[in-house]
Amino acid sequence: MRWLLFVLTVFAFVLCFTRHSAGAWGFWLLVGVIGIIATTLAFAQARIAGNSRGDSLSAYDLKRLREGNDPLNHDRSTFEH
């Protein structure tokens, strides 16, 4: 989807700079600016989603969280009993 937005934004700017009337030029410039914002947000969302961790925790991590411990800090002291 983000690549389609990028292509449509570039196409809007091509149409903007090839039109001869001020109304068409202004319309395609507005579409291009909105496209830049939408494309930037789409690429940012894809990067954030690609770097985020999963939504769920394991049963062990949930147990550690209920006990007040950091669920992602699996240090060796918890295994020594």
N, C-alpha and C positions, 0 to 999 in steps of 0.2 A: 504494500500500500504506500509506503514512504517513497519508493522509487517512482510510483505512478504520480504522486504529488510533485515530486521533483521534475519529472518530465513535463507535466502540465504547467508548472510554474515557468519553466524555460520557454515553453510554447507560448504562454501568455506574454512574456517579455518580447519574444520574436514578433508576435502580432502587434504589440504595443509600438515597437519601433518601425514597423512597416506600414502603419496606417497613416493616412493623410489628414483626416479630420480630427479636430481637437476632442470631440466627444468620444470617438472610438479610442483615441490615444489615452485619454483619461480613464476610460472604463478598463482597458487592458492593463494599464499601469496599476490600478486599484486591485484587479484580480491577481496581478503578479506580486504585489506587496502582501496581500492576504495569503497567497501561496507560499511566500517565503516564511511567514510566521507558522503556517500549518506544517510545512516541510521540516522546519527546525524543531518544532515540538514532536513531530513523528520520529525523527532521528534520535532526539534526546530520550524519548520514551523507549525506543528499541535498545538503546545503550544501557539505560537503567535496568530494563527487564533482563538484559543479558548478563548483567553483573550482580543481580540480586540473588539471595539464597532462597531456598524453598520456603513455602508458607507453613509447613508442618514440622513439628519436632517429634523425635522418637519418644517412646514411653519412658525410657531412662532419662531423657532430657526434661520431660514434663515432671517427673518425680523430683529431679534436682531443683527445678524451678519452684515447686511447691515447698521444698525444704529451705528455700531461701538462698540456694547456691546458684552460681552462674552456670546455666545449662551448657554453654559452649566451651567452658574452661574444664577440660577433662585432664586435670593434672594427676600425677602419680600418687599423691597423698590420699586420694579417695579410694584407691585400690589396695592400700596397705591396711589390713585389719588383723 
